[in-house]
Amino acid sequence: MAGIMKALRVKVSGRVQRVGYRRFVSDLADEIGILGYVRNERDHSVTVFAQGSEEALARFLEEMKKPPLGLVKSAVLEEVEPEPGLSFFEMQFGSVQEELTDGFGAMEQEFRDYRQEFRDYRKEFGDHRQEFKEYREEFRDYRQEFREFASRTDGNFLEMSEKYGAISEKLTQMMEAFRVESAETRKMLTEAIESLKRDSAYTREELKRSVDSLVTAVQQLVQATSKK
């Protein structure tokens, strides 16, 4: 492989067998471009031989410590000579019994994880259900409050309607009385004006006769005085 700079042998310890760790490492190596192998050991550790560029190895070593299942407690590195003949990364297998045990162990661990995840979901669902119950209870309170508000509103509108009817009737009576009073007032005012007109005409006539009588008396007095 062109550009190979170094090779490492890594002893990985922790919960790394019967949890699908070898498959995880193999897939990771293929993704990053690492050559080598991974195998289980009798002491329940896992050995990884990794060969590639320095940058690729650094990323591979970092990511292999984060399996989705299991737990890496330690990774002891040993720098070794590269093997130029390598062209792929392989997962080395043990005996049939060991592989069956490892496979069933991985399935069991995965089932445990799923079961725990299911428990978490069930608990979360229980929390949501409780929250839903609280929302439903709150909705019932709002619905009852709305009913009371609607009842009060209907009562207020009914009361306003009754009062408005009484007020409207009172206004009608007042307007009718005002109309009658206005007609009588106009009649009285017309009669007063007509009377005033008549009185004024009679007064002017009487005043004219009085003035004429006075003028005649003055003229007679003047004439009598002149003859003497």
Secondary structure by P-SEA (a helix, b strand, c coil): cccccbbbbbbbbccccccaaaaaaaaaaaaaccccccccccccbbbbbbbccaaaaaaaaaaaaccccccccbbbbbbbbbcccccbbbbccccaaaaaaaaaaaaaaaaaaaaaaaaaaaaaaaaaaaaaaaaaaaaaaaaaaaaaaaaaaaaaaaaaaaaaaaaaaaaaaaaaaaaaaaaaaaaaaaaaaaaaaaaaaaaaaaaaaaaaaaaaaaaaaaaaaaac
